[in-house]
Amino acid sequence: MTIDRLQPGIYQIHSYTGSDIALDLSGGDLKSILGFPAHQGSNQKWELSPLGKGYSIQSLHTNDYLTIEDGLSNLTPVVASPYPVSWVLAPFDAIGSIWRITWPNTKLTIGLPNVVENELNTLARLVEIDSFGSRSLWRFVPQKGTPEEVTAAASSDLKAASALPESLTTTDTKVGDDGSLTITTTTTTVITTSTRVAKTIA
């Protein structure tokens, strides 16, 4: 049996690159959409709801939706916005385990064109279908519970993690006017704080 539609519900959206990378709402600006190592935070939980012939994709963290803002073209960044749009979820295989997230009536799909091994904080962008292989394919991993239950569980996990005394690492992302992405990672221990600025990704 061929599966051509996903069930509405809550999902974590994983890149099909072979790495454990998920679609992530940036904690730095609550707007940029990144490929980031998978965790249980609510900024990696997305609710799919029918919208026209497609789906809206809504963050459980802010209730904003996946969309774009700078014009419909190849390599346009994907962002979060209060305004929903309808995405086409097109199966890549017959059993519905791999999907493309496509802008309607185009050959543009959400991908991670710059993601490489050991460089996982990369902007999600619209890319031309088939131009980036597995970097524009996704697995939708169902999450159990209502949006409120999933969000509460994610919040509880984060509180437990922050209670650990050994160290705390935070990552901040900023998008420049030219579309470049700068990532700053800060690690704090009991007696020291070190800050490292990653290279800028054009």
Salt bridges, closest charged atoms under 4 A:
ASP20 OD1 - HIS14 ND1 3.24
ASP24 OD2 - HIS39 NE2 3.34
GLU69 OE2 - LYS31 NZ 2.92
GLU119 OE1 - LYS199 NZ 3.17
ASP130 OD1 - ARG100 NH2 2.62
